[in-house]
Amino acid sequence: MFNKLIAQTLPYFPKKFVWLFSKKYIAGETIDEAILASQQLNEKDISITVDLLGEFITNLDEAKANKDQYLEIIKQFELKKIRGNYSLKPTSFGLLLDKDTCYNYIREIVAKAAEHDNFVRIDMEDSPCVDLEIELLRKLKAEFPKNVGLVVQAYLKRTAQDLVDMMDLHTDEAPVNYRLCKGIYVEPKEIAYKEYEEINAKFLENLEYLLLNKAYVGIATHDRPVVKGAMEIIKKHNIPNDQFEFQMLYGVTPELRKEIQDAGFKMRVYVPYGKEWFGYSTRRLKENPKMANHIIKSLFVKG
Ligand SMILES: Cc1cc2nc3c(=O)[nH]c(=O)nc-3n(C[C@H](O)[C@H](O)[C@H](O)COP(=O)(O)OP(=O)(O)OC[C@H]3O[C@@H](n4cnc5c(N)ncnc54)[C@H](O)[C@@H]3O)c2cc1C
């Protein structure tokens, strides 16, 4: 109840005030700030994936501006030799306005990343986007087999079957490459698992399926039991270190992050930045009022 109240009223607080607790989770407003945050993570032997905030656009001019920004990000990040890759949300390029334009813009970005032998991760958005985003992956992977991958959400009931269906995209030379996460959007119970234990169980089932089928997996979670379950699967099947990595969001659970690294596993951090941080923070809160706990905590706990 309290969380919900915070989530609903936050957009009306002064921006400066909201920044006080958003700054822990966002690298800044500019490319330079994102580069600095990424360099600091690289120094800790953590690779990154950078994300420009700005989904939910209302016209295709914004889509083009986002595409141009991503091309600039790639240019700058490659120039600075940041160890990392690129994440994007297709709605930032007009997925729900004009899917062909969206495809062309994302294709340009993937082509640019491919010039540097690098990689673009297509984030998974809410359920109306899932088929469209799988379609994007299919088209792009046909042209850039090693340079593009998708996110899948364990809370969606369809995901297990989607993974089976997408195995036709897999080859030994260019494995399918997923980020597996629980899923952040509020979805109806008809299509999504709702219980914590059930979502965790599905996460680990999806993970085991992917690893046994030789997919590359970014294991994206801050949840200790899921991390432990993942490590057990990796050990049980003797999965080689080059077939997976752990992933976390910028600023979230750095202690667990360090423990995973100390256990000898690869870690990547998702670095969101951009002028749209205010909308991003307040929207995420509305989607998931439980986040208010973390935000309130970050107001009082420094570091
Ligand atoms: C690298 C990465 C990329 C992602 N990409 C997507 C995507 O493309 N699409 C999508 O739908 N979702 C995405 N997510 C979000 C994901 O789906 C979950 O909503 C989110 O990670 C929380 O789930 P969890 O596995 O950490 O477990 P939870 O059970 O939600 O959390 C476990 C514990 O982690 C800590 N924690 C979790 N989240 C936070 C937070 N924000 N701030 C502070 N502490 C926190 C808390 O201690 C909490 O108790 C991504 C997550 C990561 C890590």
The ligand as an SDF file (V2000), in Angstrom:
LIG
                    3D

 53 58  0  0  0  0  0  0  0  0999 V2000
   20.9770   -7.2620  -16.4980 C   0  0  0  0  0  0  0  0  0  0  0  0
   19.4810   -7.2650  -16.4070 C   0  0  0  0  0  0  0  0  0  0  0  0
   18.7320   -6.9650  -17.5130 C   0  0  0  0  0  0  0  0  0  0  0  0
   17.3280   -7.0270  -17.4600 C   0  0  0  0  0  0  0  0  0  0  0  0
   16.6060   -6.8700  -18.6200 N   0  0  0  0  0  0  0  0  0  0  0  0
   15.2600   -7.0530  -18.5660 C   0  0  0  0  0  0  0  0  0  0  0  0
   14.4830   -7.0560  -19.7490 C   0  0  0  0  0  0  0  0  0  0  0  0
   14.9700   -6.9080  -20.8670 O   0  0  0  0  0  0  0  0  0  0  0  0
   13.1370   -7.2480  -19.6380 N   0  0  0  0  0  0  0  0  0  0  0  0
   12.5320   -7.4440  -18.4200 C   0  0  0  0  0  0  0  0  0  0  0  0
   11.3080   -7.6490  -18.3770 O   0  0  0  0  0  0  0  0  0  0  0  0
   13.2540   -7.4220  -17.2830 N   0  0  0  0  0  0  0  0  0  0  0  0
   14.5920   -7.2380  -17.3170 C   0  0  0  0  0  0  0  0  0  0  0  0
   15.3120   -7.2580  -16.1610 N   0  0  0  0  0  0  0  0  0  0  0  0
   14.6100   -7.2060  -14.8550 C   0  0  0  0  0  0  0  0  0  0  0  0
   14.2780   -8.5780  -14.3390 C   0  0  0  0  0  0  0  0  0  0  0  0
   13.2660   -9.1340  -15.1530 O   0  0  0  0  0  0  0  0  0  0  0  0
   13.7700   -8.5110  -12.8920 C   0  0  0  0  0  0  0  0  0  0  0  0
   12.6140   -7.7430  -12.8190 O   0  0  0  0  0  0  0  0  0  0  0  0
   14.7730   -7.9240  -11.9130 C   0  0  0  0  0  0  0  0  0  0  0  0
   16.0600   -8.3690  -12.1950 O   0  0  0  0  0  0  0  0  0  0  0  0
   14.4140   -8.3670  -10.4970 C   0  0  0  0  0  0  0  0  0  0  0  0
   14.4400   -9.7760  -10.4060 O   0  0  0  0  0  0  0  0  0  0  0  0
   15.5420  -10.6080   -9.6180 P   0  0  0  0  0  0  0  0  0  0  0  0
   15.8510  -11.8220  -10.4170 O   0  0  0  0  0  0  0  0  0  0  0  0
   16.6680   -9.7660   -9.2830 O   0  0  0  0  0  0  0  0  0  0  0  0
   14.7610  -11.1500   -8.3370 O   0  0  0  0  0  0  0  0  0  0  0  0
   13.8280  -10.4460   -7.2710 P   0  0  0  0  0  0  0  0  0  0  0  0
   13.2030  -11.5840   -6.5230 O   0  0  0  0  0  0  0  0  0  0  0  0
   12.9220   -9.4320   -7.8630 O   0  0  0  0  0  0  0  0  0  0  0  0
   14.8430   -9.6990   -6.3710 O   0  0  0  0  0  0  0  0  0  0  0  0
   15.7630  -10.4040   -5.5610 C   0  0  0  0  0  0  0  0  0  0  0  0
   16.4780   -9.4380   -4.6850 C   0  0  0  0  0  0  0  0  0  0  0  0
   17.3140   -8.6110   -5.4950 O   0  0  0  0  0  0  0  0  0  0  0  0
   17.3370   -7.3080   -5.0190 C   0  0  0  0  0  0  0  0  0  0  0  0
   16.8210   -6.4260   -6.0840 N   0  0  0  0  0  0  0  0  0  0  0  0
   16.1640   -6.8110   -7.1800 C   0  0  0  0  0  0  0  0  0  0  0  0
   15.8930   -5.7520   -7.9760 N   0  0  0  0  0  0  0  0  0  0  0  0
   16.3890   -4.6790   -7.3400 C   0  0  0  0  0  0  0  0  0  0  0  0
   16.4480   -3.2810   -7.6400 C   0  0  0  0  0  0  0  0  0  0  0  0
   15.9760   -2.7840   -8.7890 N   0  0  0  0  0  0  0  0  0  0  0  0
   17.0500   -2.4460   -6.7480 N   0  0  0  0  0  0  0  0  0  0  0  0
   17.5880   -2.9380   -5.6070 C   0  0  0  0  0  0  0  0  0  0  0  0
   17.5770   -4.2530   -5.2780 N   0  0  0  0  0  0  0  0  0  0  0  0
   16.9890   -5.1090   -6.1190 C   0  0  0  0  0  0  0  0  0  0  0  0
   16.5430   -7.2840   -3.7620 C   0  0  0  0  0  0  0  0  0  0  0  0
   17.4030   -7.5320   -2.6780 O   0  0  0  0  0  0  0  0  0  0  0  0
   15.5920   -8.4410   -3.9420 C   0  0  0  0  0  0  0  0  0  0  0  0
   15.1130   -8.9600   -2.7480 O   0  0  0  0  0  0  0  0  0  0  0  0
   16.6920   -7.2700  -16.2140 C   0  0  0  0  0  0  0  0  0  0  0  0
   17.4730   -7.5440  -15.0940 C   0  0  0  0  0  0  0  0  0  0  0  0
   18.8270   -7.5680  -15.1690 C   0  0  0  0  0  0  0  0  0  0  0  0
   19.6130   -7.9250  -13.9510 C   0  0  0  0  0  0  0  0  0  0  0  0
  1  2  1  0
  2  3  1  0
  2 52  2  0
  3  4  2  0
  4  5  1  0
  4 50  1  0
  5  6  2  0
  6  7  1  0
  6 13  1  0
  7  8  2  0
  7  9  1  0
  9 10  1  0
 10 11  2  0
 10 12  1  0
 12 13  2  0
 13 14  1  0
 14 15  1  0
 14 50  1  0
 15 16  1  0
 16 17  1  0
 16 18  1  0
 18 19  1  0
 18 20  1  0
 20 21  1  0
 20 22  1  0
 22 23  1  0
 23 24  1  0
 24 25  2  0
 24 26  1  0
 24 27  1  0
 27 28  1  0
 28 29  2  0
 28 30  1  0
 28 31  1  0
 31 32  1  0
 32 33  1  0
 33 34  1  0
 33 48  1  0
 34 35  1  0
 35 36  1  0
 35 46  1  0
 36 37  1  0
 36 45  1  0
 37 38  2  0
 38 39  1  0
 39 40  1  0
 39 45  2  0
 40 41  1  0
 40 42  2  0
 42 43  1  0
 43 44  2  0
 44 45  1  0
 46 47  1  0
 46 48  1  0
 48 49  1  0
 50 51  2  0
 51 52  1  0
 52 53  1  0
M  END
$$$$
